[in-house]
Amino acid sequence: MKNKPFVPQLVYIEPRALEYPLGVILKKKFEDMGLEIRETTSHNQVRNIPGDTDFQKYRNAKSTLVVGVRKTLKFDSSKPSAEYAIPFATGCMGHCHYCYLQTTMGSKPYIRTYVNVEEILDQAQQYMEERAPQITRFEASCTSDIVGIDHLTHTLKHAIEYFGQSELGRLRFVTKFHHVDHLLDAKHNGRTRFRFSVNADYVIKYFEPGTSPLDLRIEAARKVAEAGYPLGFIVAPIYIHEGWQEGYRELFEKLDAALPQSARDDITFELIQHRFTKPAKRVIEKNYPKTKLEMNEEERRYKWGRYGIGKYIYSKEEEHALRESLETDIDTYFPNAKIEYFT
């Protein structure tokens, strides 16, 4: 079962979602799949997720899909990867121990997909016009792994084709899933950057349950490159563990062996070191009590953050070693790639 595309165990539908064509389509699709469907007044107010303990409820919520209407059409900023986050979905079926969504989503870890896609795209168009003639980039995976559900909704495919026709907009998203086949024939016109989250084997093995294994992600990246998409990789979180230099070098070797020559002139890398906040540490230890994730404040450097919540990152010396090692590897295997940032 492990590498099959996501299928929710339980679906909730907001009544208002059925006023939109996609809501009607999804209801019929889920009925035909024989899934249990319940009504909810609002995607923010889903109650009665099954489970006797918080632990069970959390796991069940992550296999629950809520079909709703996105009311807030003000987009958040998404620096440094894009100007704006575009909200097609919220939540993720993956169980990455280090994920910041655990704190931002708190008691609502269920997955939400929004059916008022045209309204969301109209809003994106307004932002593009405000910034014209500059290009405006939209990040579609700030609060979800949208590829993980798109085989059900095709929202992302629709958005890719929308931006394919756009002069001023660019779309980007990142995924840990390999279920990309339905996106390969989308008319993207080179205006969507398709990124994969990759890591050393150790990190994937111990901290990324419920996601696609690295070899399947790399195989999907090869397909995406052959479909002409601009390709990118996010290496995150870069995590110090025994043998980390070799672990990351092997990652770049594998990418080098798999990717076609044609894709090499336009590959981006985004490098993000492991970080955690005090609230995140508490939530992670509750959700994944057996985690091996190292979160020792004494060994970290404290960096002040927005909203007064600072984060713990690696020491200056460790950060320098990580950065130098990975940037050297990228330069060795992908000399024409662009490193967009290290943070």
BELWO-V941796 format. One record per residue. N is the residue number from 0. RES is the residue in one letter. BURIAL is 1 if it has 16 or more other C-alpha atoms within 10 Angstrom, else 0. Layout:
n:N res:RES burial:BURIAL
n:N res:RES burial:BURIAL
This chain:
n:0 res:M burial:0
n:1 res:K burial:0
n:2 res:N burial:0
n:3 res:K burial:0
n:4 res:P burial:1
n:5 res:F burial:1
n:6 res:V burial:1
n:7 res:P burial:1
n:8 res:Q burial:0
n:9 res:L burial:1
n:10 res:V burial:1
n:11 res:Y burial:1
n:12 res:I burial:1
n:13 res:E burial:1
n:14 res:P burial:0
n:15 res:R burial:1
n:16 res:A burial:1
n:17 res:L burial:1
n:18 res:E burial:0
n:19 res:Y burial:1
n:20 res:P burial:0
n:21 res:L burial:1
n:22 res:G burial:1
n:23 res:V burial:0
n:24 res:I burial:0
n:25 res:L burial:1
n:26 res:K burial:1
n:27 res:K burial:0
n:28 res:K burial:0
n:29 res:F burial:1
n:30 res:E burial:0
n:31 res:D burial:0
n:32 res:M burial:0
n:33 res:G burial:0
n:34 res:L burial:0
n:35 res:E burial:0
n:36 res:I burial:1
n:37 res:R burial:0
n:38 res:E burial:0
n:39 res:T burial:1
n:40 res:T burial:0
n:41 res:S burial:1
n:42 res:H burial:1
n:43 res:N burial:0
n:44 res:Q burial:0
n:45 res:V burial:1
n:46 res:R burial:0
n:47 res:N burial:0
n:48 res:I burial:1
n:49 res:P burial:0
n:50 res:G burial:0
n:51 res:D burial:0
n:52 res:T burial:0
n:53 res:D burial:0
n:54 res:F burial:0
n:55 res:Q burial:0
n:56 res:K burial:1
n:57 res:Y burial:1
n:58 res:R burial:1
n:59 res:N burial:1
n:60 res:A burial:1
n:61 res:K burial:1
n:62 res:S burial:1
n:63 res:T burial:1
n:64 res:L burial:1
n:65 res:V burial:1
n:66 res:V burial:1
n:67 res:G burial:1
n:68 res:V burial:1
n:69 res:R burial:1
n:70 res:K burial:0
n:71 res:T burial:0
n:72 res:L burial:0
n:73 res:K burial:0
n:74 res:F burial:1
n:75 res:D burial:0
n:76 res:S burial:0
n:77 res:S burial:1
n:78 res:K burial:0
n:79 res:P burial:0
n:80 res:S burial:1
n:81 res:A burial:1
n:82 res:E burial:1
n:83 res:Y burial:1
n:84 res:A burial:1
n:85 res:I burial:1
n:86 res:P burial:1
n:87 res:F burial:1
n:88 res:A burial:1
n:89 res:T burial:1
n:90 res:G burial:1
n:91 res:C burial:1
n:92 res:M burial:1
n:93 res:G burial:1
n:94 res:H burial:1
n:95 res:C burial:1
n:96 res:H burial:1
n:97 res:Y burial:1
n:98 res:C burial:1
n:99 res:Y burial:1
n:100 res:L burial:1
n:101 res:Q burial:1
n:102 res:T burial:1
n:103 res:T burial:0
n:104 res:M burial:0
n:105 res:G burial:0
n:106 res:S burial:0
n:107 res:K burial:1
n:108 res:P burial:1
n:109 res:Y burial:1
n:110 res:I burial:1
n:111 res:R burial:1
n:112 res:T burial:1
n:113 res:Y burial:1
n:114 res:V burial:1
n:115 res:N burial:1
n:116 res:V burial:1
n:117 res:E burial:0
n:118 res:E burial:0
n:119 res:I burial:1
n:120 res:L burial:1
n:121 res:D burial:0
n:122 res:Q burial:1
n:123 res:A burial:1
n:124 res:Q burial:1
n:125 res:Q burial:0
n:126 res:Y burial:1
n:127 res:M burial:1
n:128 res:E burial:0
n:129 res:E burial:0
n:130 res:R burial:0
n:131 res:A burial:0
n:132 res:P burial:0
n:133 res:Q burial:0
n:134 res:I burial:0
n:135 res:T burial:1
n:136 res:R burial:1
n:137 res:F burial:1
n:138 res:E burial:1
n:139 res:A burial:1
n:140 res:S burial:1
n:141 res:C burial:1
n:142 res:T burial:1
n:143 res:S burial:1
n:144 res:D burial:1
n:145 res:I burial:1
n:146 res:V burial:1
n:147 res:G burial:1
n:148 res:I burial:1
n:149 res:D burial:1
n:150 res:H burial:1
n:151 res:L burial:0
n:152 res:T burial:1
n:153 res:H burial:1
n:154 res:T burial:1
n:155 res:L burial:1
n:156 res:K burial:1
n:157 res:H burial:1
n:158 res:A burial:1
n:159 res:I burial:1
n:160 res:E burial:1
n:161 res:Y burial:1
n:162 res:F burial:1
n:163 res:G burial:1
n:164 res:Q burial:0
n:165 res:S burial:1
n:166 res:E burial:0
n:167 res:L burial:1
n:168 res:G burial:1
n:169 res:R burial:1
n:170 res:L burial:1
n:171 res:R burial:1
n:172 res:F burial:1
n:173 res:V burial:1
n:174 res:T burial:1
n:175 res:K burial:1
n:176 res:F burial:1
n:177 res:H burial:1
n:178 res:H burial:1
n:179 res:V burial:1
n:180 res:D burial:0
n:181 res:H burial:0
n:182 res:L burial:1
n:183 res:L burial:1
n:184 res:D burial:0
n:185 res:A burial:1
n:186 res:K burial:1
n:187 res:H burial:1
n:188 res:N burial:0
n:189 res:G burial:1
n:190 res:R burial:1
n:191 res:T burial:1
n:192 res:R burial:1
n:193 res:F burial:1
n:194 res:R burial:1
n:195 res:F burial:1
n:196 res:S burial:1
n:197 res:V burial:1
n:198 res:N burial:1
n:199 res:A burial:1
n:200 res:D burial:1
n:201 res:Y burial:1
n:202 res:V burial:1
n:203 res:I burial:1
n:204 res:K burial:0
n:205 res:Y burial:0
n:206 res:F burial:1
n:207 res:E burial:1
n:208 res:P burial:0
n:209 res:G burial:1
n:210 res:T burial:1
n:211 res:S burial:1
n:212 res:P burial:1
n:213 res:L burial:1
n:214 res:D burial:0
n:215 res:L burial:0
n:216 res:R burial:1
n:217 res:I burial:1
n:218 res:E burial:0
n:219 res:A burial:1
n:220 res:A burial:1
n:221 res:R burial:1
n:222 res:K burial:1
n:223 res:V burial:1
n:224 res:A burial:1
n:225 res:E burial:1
n:226 res:A burial:1
n:227 res:G burial:1
n:228 res:Y burial:1
n:229 res:P burial:1
n:230 res:L burial:1
n:231 res:G burial:1
n:232 res:F burial:1
n:233 res:I burial:1
n:234 res:V burial:1
n:235 res:A burial:1
n:236 res:P burial:1
n:237 res:I burial:1
n:238 res:Y burial:1
n:239 res:I burial:1
n:240 res:H burial:0
n:241 res:E burial:0
n:242 res:G burial:0
n:243 res:W burial:1
n:244 res:Q burial:1
n:245 res:E burial:0
n:246 res:G burial:1
n:247 res:Y burial:1
n:248 res:R burial:1
n:249 res:E burial:1
n:250 res:L burial:1
n:251 res:F burial:1
n:252 res:E burial:0
n:253 res:K burial:0
n:254 res:L burial:1
n:255 res:D burial:1
n:256 res:A burial:0
n:257 res:A burial:0
n:258 res:L burial:1
n:259 res:P burial:0
n:260 res:Q burial:0
n:261 res:S burial:0
n:262 res:A burial:1
n:263 res:R burial:1
n:264 res:D burial:0
n:265 res:D burial:1
n:266 res:I burial:1
n:267 res:T burial:1
n:268 res:F burial:1
n:269 res:E burial:1
n:270 res:L burial:1
n:271 res:I burial:1
n:272 res:Q burial:1
n:273 res:H burial:1
n:274 res:R burial:1
n:275 res:F burial:1
n:276 res:T burial:1
n:277 res:K burial:0
n:278 res:P burial:0
n:279 res:A burial:1
n:280 res:K burial:1
n:281 res:R burial:0
n:282 res:V burial:1
n:283 res:I burial:1
n:284 res:E burial:0
n:285 res:K burial:0
n:286 res:N burial:1
n:287 res:Y burial:1
n:288 res:P burial:0
n:289 res:K burial:0
n:290 res:T burial:0
n:291 res:K burial:0
n:292 res:L burial:1
n:293 res:E burial:0
n:294 res:M burial:1
n:295 res:N burial:0
n:296 res:E burial:1
n:297 res:E burial:0
n:298 res:E burial:0
n:299 res:R burial:1
n:300 res:R burial:0
n:301 res:Y burial:1
n:302 res:K burial:0
n:303 res:W burial:0
n:304 res:G burial:0
n:305 res:R burial:0
n:306 res:Y burial:0
n:307 res:G burial:0
n:308 res:I burial:0
n:309 res:G burial:0
n:310 res:K burial:1
n:311 res:Y burial:1
n:312 res:I burial:1
n:313 res:Y burial:1
n:314 res:S burial:0
n:315 res:K burial:0
n:316 res:E burial:0
n:317 res:E burial:0
n:318 res:E burial:1
n:319 res:H burial:0
n:320 res:A burial:0
n:321 res:L burial:1
n:322 res:R burial:1
n:323 res:E burial:0
n:324 res:S burial:1
n:325 res:L burial:1
n:326 res:E burial:1
n:327 res:T burial:0
n:328 res:D burial:1
n:329 res:I burial:1
n:330 res:D burial:0
n:331 res:T burial:0
n:332 res:Y burial:1
n:333 res:F burial:1
n:334 res:P burial:0
n:335 res:N burial:0
n:336 res:A burial:1
n:337 res:K burial:1
n:338 res:I burial:1
n:339 res:E burial:0
n:340 res:Y burial:0
n:341 res:F burial:1
n:342 res:T burial:0
